[in-house]
Amino acid sequence: MQEKFWPVHSIDVGAALEQMLYDDSTAGQTFELYGPKQYKLAELAELVDKEIFKKRRHINVPKAILKPVAGLLNQALWWHTLSADEVEREFLDQVIDPEAKTFKDLGIEPGDISNFTYHYLQGFRSSNYYDLPPATEKEKREDKKYIHVLDEL
């Protein structure tokens, strides 16, 4: 779970596309629309776990095993599970082209994905935690001060 991503909110991408649509100077230009902060897949999984107040297991399955299993599952089941292309993409880091234009060239400042997790993940909380507000910045800083031995198992 060491793959690196630059997640971005779809509303920011939509605003950028709208701007490109009405600005003729963007014709023929290449844009890479990525978020302001880089995350590892493990960090995103931890972010989700903290927001839903549930510790989920994350099992790293090697690509050499996962790819054939995904192919077999797609043949055995009538619904889509995981394709070989999706498996291939899961093991790639997102690399940013330094020559491509970004949100800054369009005058847009994308929001950090961690600011949106409460809204989208509240429904995945158990009923015990459903009404709790999102963690404040102070609570997030306090949580980072300590190493929780049980979390590292």
Contact map, one row per residue, 1 for C-alpha under 8 A:
111000000000000000000000000000000000000111000000000000000001000000000000000000000000000000000000000000000000000000000000000000000000000000000000000000000
111100000000000000000000000000000000000111000000000000000000000000000000000000000000000000000000000000000000000000000000000000000000000000000000000000000
111110000000000000000000000000000000000110000000000000000000000000000000000000000000000001111100000000000000000000000000000000000000000000000000000000000
011111000000000000000000000000000000011110000000000000000000000000000000000000000000000000011100000000000000000000000000000000000000000000000000000000000
001111100000000000000000000000000000011110000000000000000000000000000000000000000000000000001100000000000000000000000000000000000000000000000000000000000
000111110000000000000000000000000111111000000000000000000000000000000000000000000000000000000100000000000000000000000000000000000000000000000000000000000
000011111000000000000000000000000110111000000000000000000000000000000000000000000000000000000000000000000000000110000000000000000000000000000000000000000
000001111101100000000000000000001111000000000000000000000000000000000000000000000000000000000000000000000000011110000000000000000000000000000000000000000
000000111111100000000000000000000010000000000000000000000000000000000000000000000000000000000000000000000000011110000000000000000000000000000000000000000
000000011111110000000000000000000000000000000000000000000000000000000000000000000000000000000000000000000000000000000000000000000000000000000000000000000
000000001111111000000000000000000000000000000000000000000000000000000000000000000000000000000000000000000000000000000000000000000000000000000000000000000
000000011111111100000000000000000000000000000000000000000000000000000000000000000000000000000000000000000001011000000000000000000000000000000000000000000
000000011111111110000000000000001000000000000000000000000000000000000000000000000000000000000000000000000000000000000000000000000000000000000000000000000
000000000111111111000000000000000000000000000000000000000000000000000000000000000000000000000000000000000000000000000000000000000000000000000000000000000
000000000011111111100000000000000000000000000000000000000000000000000000000000000000000000000000000000000000000000000000000000000000000000000000000000000
000000000001111111110000000000000000000000000000000000000000000000000000000000000000000000000000000000100101000000000000000000000000000000000000000000000
000000000000111111111000000000000000000000000000000000000000000000000000000000000000000000000000000000000000000000000000000000000000000000000000000000000
000000000000011111111100000000000000000000000000000000000000000000000000000000000000000000000000000000000000000000000000000000000000000000000000000000000
000000000000001111111110000000000000000000000000000000000000000000000000000000000000000000000000000000000100000000000000000000000000000000000000000000000
000000000000000111111111011000000000000000000000000000000000000000000000000000000000000000000000000000000100000000000000000000000000000000000000000000000
000000000000000011111111000000000000000000000000000000000000000000000000000000000000000000000000000000000000000000000000000000000000000000000000000000000
000000000000000001111111000000000000000000000000000000000000000000000000000000000000000000000000000000000000000000000000000000000000000000000000000000000
000000000000000000111111111000000000000000000000000000000000000000000000000000000000000000000000000000000000000000000000000000000000000000000000000000000
000000000000000000011111111000000000000000000000000000000000000000000000000000000000000000000000000000000000000000000000000000000000000000000000000000000
000000000000000000000011111000000000000000000000000000000000000000000000000000000000000000000000000000000000000000000000000000000000000000000000000000000
000000000000000000010011111110000000000000000000000000000000000000000000000000000000000000000000000000000000000000000000000000000000000000000000000000000
000000000000000000010011111110000000000000000000000000000000000000000000000000000000000000000000000000000000000000000000000000000000000000000000000000000
000000000000000000000000011111000000000000000000000000000000000000000000000000000000000000000000000000000000000000000000000000000000000000000000000000000
000000000000000000000000011111100000000000000000000000000000000000000000000000000000000000000000000110000000000000000000000000000000000000000000000000000
000000000000000000000000000111110000000000000000000000000000000000000000000000000000000000000000000110000000000000000000000000000000000000000000000000000
000000000000000000000000000011111000000000000000000000000000000000000000000000000000000000000000000111100000000000000000000000000000000000000000000000000
000000000000000000000000000001111100000000000000000000000000000000000000000000000000000000000001100111100000000000000000000000000000000000000000000000000
000000010000100000000000000000111110000000000000000000000000000000000000000000000000000000000000000001100000000000000000000000000000000000000000000000000
000001110000000000000000000000011111000000000000000000000000000000000000000000000000000000000000000001100000000000000000000000000000000000000000000000000
000001111000000000000000000000001111110000000000000000000000000000000000000000000000000000000000000000000000011110000000000000000000000000000000000000000
000001010000000000000000000000000111110000000000000000000000000000000000000000000000000000000000000000000000011100000000000000000000000000000000000000000
000001100000000000000000000000000011111000000000000000000000000000000000000000000000000000000000000000000000000100000000000000000000000000000000000000000
000111100000000000000000000000000011111100000000000000000000000000000000000000000000000000000000000000000000000000000000000000000000000000000000000000000
000111100000000000000000000000000000111110110000000000000000000000000000000000000000000000000000000000000000000000000000000000000000000000000000000000000
111110000000000000000000000000000000011111110000000000000000000000000000000000000000000000000000000000000000000000000000000000000000000000000000000000000
111110000000000000000000000000000000001111111000000000000000000000000000000000000000000000000000000000000000000000000000000000000000000000000000000000000
110000000000000000000000000000000000000111111100000000000000000000000000000000000000000000000000000000000000000000000000000000000000000000000000000000000
000000000000000000000000000000000000001111111110000000000000000000000000000000000000000000000000000000000000000000000000000000000000000000000000000000000
000000000000000000000000000000000000001111111111000000000000000000000000000000000000000000000000000000000000000000000000000000000000000000000000000000000
000000000000000000000000000000000000000011111111100000000000000000000000000000000000000000000000000000000000000000000000000000000000000000000000000000000
000000000000000000000000000000000000000001111111110000000000000000000000000000000000000000000000000000000000000000000000000000000000000000000000000000000
000000000000000000000000000000000000000000111111111000000000000000000000000000000000000000000000000000000000000001000000000000000000000000000000000000000
000000000000000000000000000000000000000000011111111100000000000000000000000000000000000000000000000000000000000000001000100000000000000000000000000000000
000000000000000000000000000000000000000000001111111111110000000000000000000000000000000000000000000000000000000000000000000000000000000000000000000000000
000000000000000000000000000000000000000000000111111111100000000000000000000000000000000000000000000000000000000000000000000000000000000000000000000000000
000000000000000000000000000000000000000000000011111111000000000000000000000000000000000000000000000000000000000000001100110010000000010000000000000000000
000000000000000000000000000000000000000000000001111111000000000000000000000000000000000000000000000000000000000000000000110111001000000000000000000000000
000000000000000000000000000000000000000000000000111111100000000000000000000000000000000000000000000000000000000000000000000011001000000000000000000000000
000000000000000000000000000000000000000000000000111111110000000000000000000000000000000000000000000000000000000000000000000010000000000000000000000000000
000000000000000000000000000000000000000000000000110011111000000000000000000000000000000000000000000000000000000000000000000000000000000000000000000000000
000000000000000000000000000000000000000000000000100001111100000000000000000000000000000000000000000000000000000000000000000000000000000000000000000000000
000000000000000000000000000000000000000000000000000000111110000000000000000000000000000000000000000000000000000000000000000000000000000000000000000000000
000000000000000000000000000000000000000000000000000000011111000000000000000000000000000000000000000000000000000000000000000000000000000000000000000000000
000000000000000000000000000000000000000000000000000000001111100000000000000000000000000000000000000000000000000000000000000000000000000000000000000000000
100000000000000000000000000000000000000000000000000000000111110000000000000000000000000000000000000000000000000000000000000000000000000000000000000000000
000000000000000000000000000000000000000000000000000000000011111011000000000000000000000000000000000000000000000000000000000000000000000000000000000000000
000000000000000000000000000000000000000000000000000000000001111111000000000000000000000000000000000000000000000000000000000000000000000000000000000000000
000000000000000000000000000000000000000000000000000000000000111111100000000000000000001100100000000000000000000000000000000000000000000000000000000000000
000000000000000000000000000000000000000000000000000000000000011111110000000000000000000000000000000000000000000000000000000000000000000000000000000000000
000000000000000000000000000000000000000000000000000000000000111111111000000000000000000000000000000000000000000000000000000000000000000000000000000000000
000000000000000000000000000000000000000000000000000000000000111111111100000000000000001000000000000000000000000000000000000000000000000000000000000000000
000000000000000000000000000000000000000000000000000000000000001111111110000000000011001100000000000000000000000000000000000000000000000000000000000000000
000000000000000000000000000000000000000000000000000000000000000111111111000000000001000000000000000000000000000000000000000000000000000000000000000000000
000000000000000000000000000000000000000000000000000000000000000011111111100000000000000000000000000000000000000000000000000000000000000000000000000000000
000000000000000000000000000000000000000000000000000000000000000001111111110000001111001000000000000000000000000000000000000000000000000000000000000000000
000000000000000000000000000000000000000000000000000000000000000000111111111000000111000000000000000000000000000000000000000000000000000000000000000000000
000000000000000000000000000000000000000000000000000000000000000000011111111100000000000000000000000000000000000000000000000000000000000000000000000000000
000000000000000000000000000000000000000000000000000000000000000000001111111110001100000000000000000000000000000000000000000000000000000000000000000000000
000000000000000000000000000000000000000000000000000000000000000000000111111111111110000000000000000000000000000000000000000000000000000000000000000000000
000000000000000000000000000000000000000000000000000000000000000000000011111111000000000000000000000000000000000000000000000000000000000000000000000000000
000000000000000000000000000000000000000000000000000000000000000000000001111111000000000000000000000000000000000000000000000000000000000000000000000000000
000000000000000000000000000000000000000000000000000000000000000000000000111111110000000000000000000000000000000000000000000000000000000000000000000000000
000000000000000000000000000000000000000000000000000000000000000000000000011111110000000000000000000000000000000000000000000000000000000000000000000000000
000000000000000000000000000000000000000000000000000000000000000000000000010011111000000000000000000000000000000000000000000000000000000000000000000000000
000000000000000000000000000000000000000000000000000000000000000000000000010011111110000000000000000000000000000000000000000000000000000000000000000000000
000000000000000000000000000000000000000000000000000000000000000000000100110000111110000000000000000000000000000000000000000000000000000000000000000000000
000000000000000000000000000000000000000000000000000000000000000000000110110000011111011000000000000000000000000000000000000000000000000000000000000000000
000000000000000000000000000000000000000000000000000000000000000000100110010000011111111000000000000000000000000000000000000000000000000000000000000000000
000000000000000000000000000000000000000000000000000000000000000000110110000000000111111100000000000000000000000000000000000000000000000000000000000000000
000000000000000000000000000000000000000000000000000000000000000000000000000000000011111110000000000000000000000000000000000000000000000000000000000000000
000000000000000000000000000000000000000000000000000000000000000000000000000000000111111111000000000000000000000000000000000000000000000000000000000000000
000000000000000000000000000000000000000000000000000000000000001001100100000000000111111111100000000000000000000000000000000000000000000000000000000000000
000000000000000000000000000000000000000000000000000000000000001000100000000000000001111111110000000000000000000000000000000000000000000000000000000000000
000000000000000000000000000000000000000000000000000000000000000000000000000000000000111111110000000000000000000000000000000000000000000000000000000000000
001000000000000000000000000000000000000000000000000000000000000000000000000000000000011111110000000000000000000000000000000000000000000000000000000000000
001000000000000000000000000000000000000000000000000000000000001000000000000000000000001111111000000000000000000000000000000000000000000000000000000000000
001100000000000000000000000000000000000000000000000000000000000000000000000000000000000111111100000000000000000000000000000000000000000000000000000000000
001110000000000000000000000000000000000000000000000000000000000000000000000000000000000000111110000000000000000000000000000000000000000000000000000000000
001111000000000000000000000000000000000000000000000000000000000000000000000000000000000000011111000000000000000000000000000000000000000000000000000000000
000000000000000000000000000000000000000000000000000000000000000000000000000000000000000000001111100000000000000000000000000000000000000000000000000000000
000000000000000000000000000000010000000000000000000000000000000000000000000000000000000000000111110000000000000000000000000000000000000000000000000000000
000000000000000000000000000000010000000000000000000000000000000000000000000000000000000000000011111100000000000000000000000000000000000000000000000000000
000000000000000000000000000000000000000000000000000000000000000000000000000000000000000000000001111100000000000000000000000000000000000000000000000000000
000000000000000000000000000000000000000000000000000000000000000000000000000000000000000000000000111110000000000000000000000000000000000000000000000000000
000000000000000000000000000011110000000000000000000000000000000000000000000000000000000000000000111111000000000000000000000000000000000000000000000000000
000000000000000000000000000011110000000000000000000000000000000000000000000000000000000000000000001111111000000000000000000000000000000000000000000000000
000000000000000000000000000000111100000000000000000000000000000000000000000000000000000000000000000111111100000000000000000000000000000000000000000000000
000000000000000100000000000000111100000000000000000000000000000000000000000000000000000000000000000011111111110000000000000000000000000000000000000000000
000000000000000000000000000000000000000000000000000000000000000000000000000000000000000000000000000011111111100000000000000000000000000000000000000000000
000000000000000000000000000000000000000000000000000000000000000000000000000000000000000000000000000011111111000000000000000000000000000000000000000000000
000000000000000100110000000000000000000000000000000000000000000000000000000000000000000000000000000001111111000000000000000000000000000000000000000000000
000000000000000000000000000000000000000000000000000000000000000000000000000000000000000000000000000000111111100000000000000000000000000000000000000000000
000000000001000100000000000000000000000000000000000000000000000000000000000000000000000000000000000000111111110000000000000000000000000000000000000000000
000000000000000000000000000000000000000000000000000000000000000000000000000000000000000000000000000000110011111000000000000000000000000000000000000000000
000000011001000000000000000000000011000000000000000000000000000000000000000000000000000000000000000000100001111100000000000000000000000000000000000000000
000000011001000000000000000000000011000000000000000000000000000000000000000000000000000000000000000000000000111110100000000000000000000000000000000000000
000000111000000000000000000000000011100000000000000000000000000000000000000000000000000000000000000000000000011111110000000000000000000000000000000000000
000000111000000000000000000000000010000000000000000000000000000000000000000000000000000000000000000000000000001111111000000000000000000000000000000000000
000000000000000000000000000000000000000000000010000000000000000000000000000000000000000000000000000000000000000111111000000000000000000000000000000000000
000000000000000000000000000000000000000000000000000000000000000000000000000000000000000000000000000000000000001111111100000000000000000000000000000000000
000000000000000000000000000000000000000000000000000000000000000000000000000000000000000000000000000000000000000111111111000000000000000000000000000000000
000000000000000000000000000000000000000000000001001000000000000000000000000000000000000000000000000000000000000011111111110000000000000000000000000000000
000000000000000000000000000000000000000000000000001000000000000000000000000000000000000000000000000000000000000000111111110000000000010000000000000000000
000000000000000000000000000000000000000000000000000000000000000000000000000000000000000000000000000000000000000000011111110000000000000000000000000000000
000000000000000000000000000000000000000000000000000000000000000000000000000000000000000000000000000000000000000000011111111000000000000000000000000000000
000000000000000000000000000000000000000000000001001100000000000000000000000000000000000000000000000000000000000000001111111110000000000000000000000000000
000000000000000000000000000000000000000000000000001100000000000000000000000000000000000000000000000000000000000000001111111110000100000000000000000000000
000000000000000000000000000000000000000000000000000000000000000000000000000000000000000000000000000000000000000000000001111110000100000000000000000000000
000000000000000000000000000000000000000000000000000100000000000000000000000000000000000000000000000000000000000000000000111111000000000000000000000000000
000000000000000000000000000000000000000000000000001111000000000000000000000000000000000000000000000000000000000000000000111111111100000000000000000000000
000000000000000000000000000000000000000000000000000110000000000000000000000000000000000000000000000000000000000000000000000111111100000000000000000000000
000000000000000000000000000000000000000000000000000000000000000000000000000000000000000000000000000000000000000000000000000011111110000000000000000000000
000000000000000000000000000000000000000000000000000000000000000000000000000000000000000000000000000000000000000000000000000011111110000000000000000000000
000000000000000000000000000000000000000000000000000110000000000000000000000000000000000000000000000000000000000000000000000011111111000000000000000000000
000000000000000000000000000000000000000000000000000000000000000000000000000000000000000000000000000000000000000000000000011011111111000000000000000000000
000000000000000000000000000000000000000000000000000000000000000000000000000000000000000000000000000000000000000000000000000000111111100000000000000000000
000000000000000000000000000000000000000000000000000000000000000000000000000000000000000000000000000000000000000000000000000000001111110000000000000000000
000000000000000000000000000000000000000000000000000000000000000000000000000000000000000000000000000000000000000000000000000000000011111000000000000000000
000000000000000000000000000000000000000000000000001000000000000000000000000000000000000000000000000000000000000000000100000000000001111100000000000000000
000000000000000000000000000000000000000000000000000000000000000000000000000000000000000000000000000000000000000000000000000000000000111110110000000000000
000000000000000000000000000000000000000000000000000000000000000000000000000000000000000000000000000000000000000000000000000000000000011111110000000000000
000000000000000000000000000000000000000000000000000000000000000000000000000000000000000000000000000000000000000000000000000000000000001111111000000000000
000000000000000000000000000000000000000000000000000000000000000000000000000000000000000000000000000000000000000000000000000000000000000111111100000000000
000000000000000000000000000000000000000000000000000000000000000000000000000000000000000000000000000000000000000000000000000000000000001111111110000000000
000000000000000000000000000000000000000000000000000000000000000000000000000000000000000000000000000000000000000000000000000000000000001111111111000000000
000000000000000000000000000000000000000000000000000000000000000000000000000000000000000000000000000000000000000000000000000000000000000011111111100000000
000000000000000000000000000000000000000000000000000000000000000000000000000000000000000000000000000000000000000000000000000000000000000001111111110000000
000000000000000000000000000000000000000000000000000000000000000000000000000000000000000000000000000000000000000000000000000000000000000000111111110000000
000000000000000000000000000000000000000000000000000000000000000000000000000000000000000000000000000000000000000000000000000000000000000000011111111000000
000000000000000000000000000000000000000000000000000000000000000000000000000000000000000000000000000000000000000000000000000000000000000000001111111000000
000000000000000000000000000000000000000000000000000000000000000000000000000000000000000000000000000000000000000000000000000000000000000000000111111100000
000000000000000000000000000000000000000000000000000000000000000000000000000000000000000000000000000000000000000000000000000000000000000000000001111110000
000000000000000000000000000000000000000000000000000000000000000000000000000000000000000000000000000000000000000000000000000000000000000000000000011111110
000000000000000000000000000000000000000000000000000000000000000000000000000000000000000000000000000000000000000000000000000000000000000000000000001111111
000000000000000000000000000000000000000000000000000000000000000000000000000000000000000000000000000000000000000000000000000000000000000000000000000111111
000000000000000000000000000000000000000000000000000000000000000000000000000000000000000000000000000000000000000000000000000000000000000000000000000111111
000000000000000000000000000000000000000000000000000000000000000000000000000000000000000000000000000000000000000000000000000000000000000000000000000111111
000000000000000000000000000000000000000000000000000000000000000000000000000000000000000000000000000000000000000000000000000000000000000000000000000011111
